[in-house]
């Protein structure tokens, strides 16, 4: 007479349902994880149990991930703008370089006509008409400027001698790639129908 079973059909059903490998099934019904599973597999087959999700190795128990130390929610903003712009160019096969020292441009991108200097801006600010407003100004040191609490600085726009394009990342459905000459030195622009021709492909956005 063979060895009597020490588990019921229902116990086996529940074990199979909750396991990811046969070793877990064996442990759940009070057996060794590494031996004697052939007879248990035969019983499972006789009962018509679905075992397609079970692996046949002695896999360890499923791990429980602890909370990771990166709890802040994703945000649309300046620190993500550069990576968004770089990916846009790189996804199209154009290599990107980032200057080691701060400059008027944030990155240099290859293009069909040579290297292009790109200043990256981000915006989640909208006007009353719902159009995004992009700030294009910057602060620079000026030895001739009046000394203030912030030092000898002045606020200025960008010129064609300094950059070739603005890459403007919005919190909406479109980004914009605008030649610097199209903004005529403006320190801010509203991305309305005037700039519609410069809108580029939609992407997955973070909340604004």
C-alpha positions in Angstrom: 0.0 0.0 0.0 1.4 3.4 -1.0 2.0 6.2 1.5 -1.2 8.0 2.4 -1.6 11.6 1.4 -1.2 14.1 4.2 -3.1 17.0 2.4 -6.6 17.3 0.9 -7.7 18.2 -2.6 -8.8 21.6 -1.4 -5.4 22.3 0.3 -3.6 21.4 -3.0 -6.0 23.7 -5.0 -5.3 26.6 -2.7 -1.6 25.9 -2.7 -1.4 25.8 -6.5 -3.5 29.0 -6.8 -1.3 31.0 -4.4 2.1 29.7 -5.5 4.6 30.8 -8.2 6.6 27.6 -8.4 6.3 24.0 -7.4 8.6 24.4 -4.4 6.1 26.9 -2.9 3.3 24.3 -3.5 5.2 21.6 -1.7 5.9 23.8 1.3 2.2 25.0 1.4 1.0 21.4 1.8 3.6 20.5 4.4 6.1 18.8 2.2 9.8 19.2 1.4 10.4 22.0 -1.1 12.8 19.9 -3.1 11.6 16.3 -3.0 8.6 14.2 -3.8 6.8 16.6 -6.1 6.2 14.0 -8.8 3.3 12.4 -6.9 1.9 15.8 -6.1 2.0 16.9 -9.7 0.1 13.7 -10.6 -2.6 14.6 -8.2 -2.8 18.1 -9.5 -3.2 16.7 -13.1 -6.0 14.3 -11.9 -7.8 17.2 -10.4 -7.4 19.3 -13.6 -5.7 22.1 -11.8 -4.2 24.9 -13.9 -0.5 24.8 -13.2 0.7 26.9 -16.2 1.9 29.7 -13.9 4.2 27.4 -11.9 7.9 27.2 -12.7 9.7 23.9 -12.1 12.7 25.2 -10.3 13.3 25.6 -6.6 12.7 29.3 -6.8 12.9 31.4 -3.6 9.8 32.9 -2.2 8.5 36.0 -3.8 10.3 39.1 -2.4 8.4 41.9 -0.8 9.9 45.2 -1.8 10.5 47.7 1.0 9.5 51.4 0.5 12.2 53.1 -1.6 13.6 56.5 -0.5 12.2 58.3 -3.6 8.7 59.3 -2.4 8.3 62.7 -4.1 5.9 62.8 -7.0 7.0 63.5 -10.5 7.0 67.2 -11.3 7.2 69.2 -14.5 9.9 71.7 -14.2 13.4 73.0 -14.9 15.4 70.0 -13.8 13.5 67.7 -16.2 13.5 70.0 -19.1 17.0 69.3 -20.3 16.5 65.5 -20.3 13.2 65.9 -22.2 14.9 68.0 -24.8 17.9 65.7 -25.1 15.7 62.7 -25.5 13.7 64.4 -28.3 16.8 64.9 -30.4 18.4 61.5 -29.5 15.2 59.6 -30.3 15.6 61.0 -33.8 19.2 59.9 -34.1 20.9 63.2 -33.4 23.7 63.2 -30.8 23.6 65.7 -28.0 26.3 67.3 -26.0 26.0 69.3 -22.7 28.5 72.0 -21.9 30.6 71.6 -18.8 30.3 75.2 -17.8 27.1 77.3 -17.7 26.5 79.2 -20.9 23.8 80.8 -23.0 22.8 77.4 -24.4 22.0 74.3 -22.4 22.9 71.7 -25.1 24.3 71.3 -28.5 22.5 69.0 -30.9 23.6 67.6 -34.2 21.2 68.4 -37.1 20.9 68.0 -40.8 22.7 71.2 -41.3 25.4 71.0 -38.6 25.6 71.7 -34.8 22.8 73.7 -33.2 22.9 75.6 -29.9 19.7 75.0 -27.9 18.4 76.8 -24.9 15.9 74.8 -22.9 12.9 76.4 -21.2 10.0 74.9 -19.3 6.6 76.3 -18.5 3.5 75.3 -16.7 2.1 78.9 -16.5 -0.9 79.8 -18.6 -2.6 83.0 -19.5 -6.3 83.7 -19.1 -6.9 82.2 -22.5 -5.3 78.9 -21.5 -2.2 79.4 -23.7 1.2 78.7 -22.1 3.5 81.6 -21.3 7.2 81.0 -21.6 9.9 83.2 -20.0 12.9 83.6 -22.2 15.0 86.0 -20.2 18.1 85.3 -18.1 20.4 87.1 -15.6 24.0 87.8 -16.5 26.9 89.5 -14.7 27.6 93.0 -16.0 30.5 94.9 -14.5 29.0 98.2 -15.6 25.7 97.5 -13.9 24.7 99.2 -10.7 25.7 97.1 -7.7 22.7 95.8 -5.8 22.0 93.2 -3.1 22.0 90.7 -5.9 25.3 91.9 -7.3 26.1 93.5 -10.7 23.6 91.7 -12.8 21.1 92.6 -15.4 18.2 90.8 -17.0 18.4 90.2 -20.7 17.1 88.1 -23.6 19.0 85.9 -26.0 20.6 86.8 -29.3 21.4 85.0 -32.5 25.1 85.2 -31.6 24.4 83.1 -28.5 21.9 80.4 -29.4 20.1 78.9 -32.4 16.9 77.5 -31.0 14.7 77.5 -27.9 13.3 74.1 -26.9 10.2 75.0 -24.8 8.8 72.1 -22.8 5.3 72.7 -21.6 3.1 70.9 -19.1 0.5 70.4 -21.9 0.3 68.2 -25.0 2.9 69.9 -27.1 6.5 71.2 -26.9 8.0 73.8 -29.1 11.2 74.1 -31.1 11.5 77.8 -32.0 14.4 79.5 -33.8 15.8 82.4 -31.8 15.2 84.8 -34.6 11.5 84.1 -34.4 11.2 85.7 -31.0 13.1 88.9 -31.8 14.8 89.2 -28.4 11.6 88.9 -26.4 12.0 88.1 -22.8 8.7 86.1 -22.7 6.2 84.8 -25.3 2.7 83.4 -25.2 2.5 80.1 -27.2 -0.6 81.0 -29.2 -1.4 80.6 -32.9 1.6 82.8 -33.8 3.9 80.0 -32.7 1.8 77.0 -33.9 4.1 76.2 -36.7 6.9 75.5 -34.2 4.9 72.9 -32.2 6.5 69.5 -32.1 5.2 66.0 -31.5 3.1 65.2 -28.4 4.7 63.2 -25.7 3.9 61.7 -22.3 3.8 64.7 -19.9 4.1 64.9 -16.2 1.4 66.9 -14.5 1.9 70.6 -14.6 
